[in-house]
Amino acid sequence: MYSLTATIFVAILSCCLLKVTEQQYTPDWTSIDSRPLPAWYDESKIGIFIHWGVFSVPSIRSEWMWWDWKGDNPTSDVVSFMNKTYPADWTYADFAEQFRAEFYNPNEWADIFAASGA
């Protein structure tokens, strides 16, 4: 009995502590866009994520080029490009030797990120 009483008390107390929103929103963009943003949202910085790897060597499509080349549903232009450009026994791992990043300039990237506010 004590456990049930304590549970009910905690449930009622929790409900009393919940902040009730005065503004009610409707499921449309005008209503949703009218909500105020929290201060931290405008004060926070943005982040930048870079995904760079051996898929850059053939420079076709994106980081998903392997999937477009060898996946369940290959893309014809990627398959054609690979057949014309690389030997028949070429593998994705073979690109690693050619991934040299000779034009990589980390200071230039850092300057760009800093200028963006990230």
JOCOR-V964648 format. One line per field, one symbol per residue. ss: DSSP state (H for helix, E for strand, L for the rest). phi: phi as a letter, one per 40 degrees, with the letter a starting at -180 (. if undefined). A space follows every 50 residues. Layout:
ss->???
phi->???
This chain:
ss->LHHHHHHHHHHHHHHHHLLLLLLLLLLLHHHHHLLLLLHHHHHLLLLLLL LLLLHHHHLLLLLLHHHHHHLLLLLHHHHHHHHHHLLLLLLHHHHHHHLL LLLLLHHHHHHHHHHHLL
phi->.ccccccccccccccccccccccbbbcacdccccccccdcccccccbbbb bbacccccfbgaccdccccbccbdcdccdcdccccbccccbccccdcccb fcbcbcccccccccccgc
